[in-house]
Amino acid sequence: WVVPTVASVATAIGLLSLVPTWFKSAFTPNSVERRRNRAQAADELERVFGELADLCKKTLVVVVDDIDRLSSKDVLEALASVKTFQAIPKRRIVFILSCDDRTIRQALVDASPKLAKVNGDLGIAAEEYLNKLFVVRQVLPPFRTTNLRDYAGSLLDDGHAGKAALGDAADDVLDILLHDGVRNPRHVIRLINAFFSNYRLAAMREKGADLPKGEVTGQPRLLARLTTLQIDFADTFDKIAAEFSLLPLLDLLVLESEINAEQIEVLRGALDPETPDVSPDDLRAALEPGLQDYLLRTVRSVPDVYSLEPFIYFGQTAAGKILGSERADQIRQTLANRQPKALLERFAEGGVVADDHGRGVAVRVVGAFLLHPTQHRIDRTGAI
């Protein structure tokens, strides 16, 4: 009798195991899955959009952003689609387009196929097209520079890690980053993000062997100035990256300080290489739009440094790693000016050549410059 009992127990356990599945299925509503091909034709899209509008018991409001970032052809097609959907009968639909009015108007002028001209003018045709499409056109007032500065400050709240790292320099950094050419919040965000990207990269390099601690992050105001040049005055930044002495010369130029013939030649080569004889006024006129005002406003906000190399490349040459940026730059100048006596004096200042080891360091430093004559603006033959 034992075997039947065991079998009965097993059967009961098996039935009990089915209870959860049965219970779940009993209380799960039936579902029906339907599929249909994606709407492709214009009339199909209108029908689908109309069905969507029917689901809204009140007025359906559709907000479209960034339409001014499309190509000219796509702008025209997007506006035509809005016009089509807006005309669907018996539906209350409102479209709100956030865009730059001038960009949209120019896109309509440049679009292909072209709009039909009005009085022989595509510009008038574009304006008429927009007037028919938009019932209300709300032009936002321009941002004041002070408002954008306040906005930038609001982005760096007390919990912002970057603000904590900058400490008391945070406000100065924002003042240096923003300039009169910054006209909208997106531009503010772009500059702030670029600065902190550079700052984080410098901090990472300073943790390794590329830079001494605090070499770049210890000068956030200068980093902010170079960041703005990098983002908003890219041509000038590229020239500074090729010739580090250009930035202090530009500062002298905008301050209308006395500039010698050699300095004018460096500026001429960077700003106006086609003209053999130029005056400081000619050089100032050759600056990028807005650059003179920016340099003049920020020149006294940043410290003088011996070399911009760590701020441009976030690293140092072999000579810089051996002696530090300041002394390496001094030695670079003596090599470039072909002054062997001054070179020995530079090495002797810290007892560098006092023994065989020091003389070995001197050889390595000079070798580091000679291996990179272009980067350090040194004539290999003259330096030897």
Secondary structure, DSSP 8 states (H G I E B T S, - for coil): -HHHHHHHHHHHHHHHHHHHHHHHHHTS------------SHHHHHHHHHHHHHT-SS-EEEEEE-GGGS-HHHHHHHHHHHHHHHT-TT--EEEEEE--HHHHHHHHHH-SS----BTTBHHHHHHHHHHHH-S---------HHHHHHHHHHHS-TT-HHHHHHGGGHHHHHHHH--TT--SHHHHHHHHHHHHHHHHHHHHHHHTTSS-TTTTTT-HHHHHHHHHHHHH-HHHHHHHHH-TTHHHHHHHHHTT----HHHHHHHHHHH-TT-SS--HHHHHHTS-TTHHHHHHHHGGGS---S-SHHHHHSS--HHHHHH-HHHHHHHHHHHHTT-HHHHHHHHHHTTTTSSHHHHHHHHHHHHHHHH-TTTTT--HHHH-
